[in-house]
Amino acid sequence: MAEEKRKAPISAGLPEMPEEIKLAPPKKVIDWRRIFFILLGLAIFVLFYFIPDLPDAQDPAGKVFKLSWEGKMSIGLFLMAGIWWVFEVMPIGATAIAIGLFQVLFQIRSANEALRDFFDPSVWFIFGSVVIGLSFTATGLTKRMAYKMLGIVGEQTKFILLGRSSWWA
């Protein structure tokens, strides 16, 4: 005995399309953990700025050294950068540039010494390439440029539309 298949009434299924579609506003997510560790690193640096004097340093041979103001600030800067790196609250490159800027702003080292490595053209070429690449990706320009460039060199751009790598199988 074959069972009869019932046809659903035409009105059944999805409701009618509304005339106006309202989207919920995007929810702003605040990363409190990230903000906390950024502020913790800055607080430790400021703490070292306001500490009067630290005890003298002693090397393994037993020789005692007076810790200068620059040395004290360098310890604070090291701890701040360490917190930022360990908890990954800022990109490593941005943290590295911040270290150089903090050295100049708080006169830990002269601008020429602190920023010498950052002013190397190869460093700024890489940094600029990453920034341009991120901006192209954020604006969608990368995909549009990829279609044009692949078309110029004769590649078949229909494979990009598949969205997966199963086209060669």
N, C-alpha and C positions, 0 to 999 in steps of 0.2 A: 504494500500500500504506500503509495507516494503521498507524502504530506503536501498539502497545498501551501503555496507561498502567498502570504498576504502582502498586498501592496500598501505601503504607507500612504495615508492621505496627503494630498499636496500641501496642505497647511502645516503638516508636522515637520519637525526639523528645527532649523535655526530660526530665530525670531527675525522680524523685518529689520532691515538696515536703518539705523537712526539717521536723521538728517544732519545732526551735528555730533561729532565725536570729540569728547573732552579727555585729554590725557592728564594723568596725575602729575603734579609738578615733581621734578627730580628731587630726590631726598639728598640733602647735603650731609655727607658723612664726615665727621670730624674724627681724625685719628688721634685720640687723646694719649695713647701710648707713645706715639712719635713725638708729640709736643712735649710730653713729660721728660723724655730723655734728652731732647734738645735743650730744654730749660735746665735740666740737671747738669749737663755738661757746661753750660754757660755759668751756672751758679758756682760750680767748683772752680772755674777760671776766675770768677769775680772774688771768690773766697781767697784765692792765692794773691789776688791784687791787693786785698785789704789786710791780709795777715802781716803783722809788723815785721818780724824776722824769724826765720827758721833756724834750727840749730846748725852748727857747722857740719859740713860733709867730711867723711873720712873714707879714704881709699883702702883697698885690701892690705896695703903695706903699712897702714897705720898713720899715714900723713894726713893732717887735718887741713881742710880748705874752708875759707869763709865763703858762704854761699851768697853770691851777688843778687841784686834785684832782678837782673836779667835771667839768672839761673832759677830763681824762685818762680818767675813768670813762665819760664820754659817748662817747669814741672807742671804748673797749672794748665798750660796749653796742651801738654802731652796727655794729661788725664782727660781733658775735654775731648780731644780728638779720639782718644781710646774709647770713651763712652759712645761717641757718635759712630765709630767704626763697628764696635762690638754689637750694638743694638741696631745698626743699619738704618739710622734715622735720616741720613743724607747720603746722596751718592758719594762714593769714595773720591771722585775727582773734585766735586764741590767742597768736600771737607779738606782736601789737600790745598785748594786755592784759599780756603778760609784760614788755614794755618799760616800761609804766607801773608795774608792781609792782617791777621791778628798780630803777627810779628812786627809789621810796619806800624800799625795803629798804636800799639802799646810800647813801641820803641824797644822791643826785645833785640832786634837786629836792624841794621840799616836797610833801607828799601833796596839798595843795590844788591846786598847780600841775600836778603830774604826772597826776593823775586827773580833772582838771576835765572834759576832753573825754569821758572814759569814763562819767562820772556823768550825762551828758545823757540824759534819759528816752528820747529817740528811739533812741539807740544801744542801750540795754538792751532796748527793745521789739523791735528787729530781732534782737538776739542771742538773746533769749528765744524769739522765733518760730522761729528756726532750730533751737534746742535742742529745743523741743517737737515740731517737725516731724520731726527725726531720731529722737526717741524713739518717735513714733507709727509711723514707717516700720520701725524695728527690731523693734517688738513686733507688727507686723501690724495695728495698730489703724486705720491709714489706709485699708486696703482695706475693712475692716468698716464704718467710718464712711462711706466712699464709697457703699457699697450702700444704707445707710439713708438718707443724704441724697438720693441720686438717686431713691430710691423715694418720698421725701416730695415732691419737686418733680415727680414724674410721669415721670421719664426711664425708659427701658427698660434695665434692668441686664443683660439677656441679652447685650448687645453687649460688656460687660466680660469675660464668660466666654470669648469667642472668643480673646482673648489677642493678636490682631493687628488691624491697621487695615484689613482687607479687607472688612469688613461693608458699607461704603458703595459698593463697586464693583459 
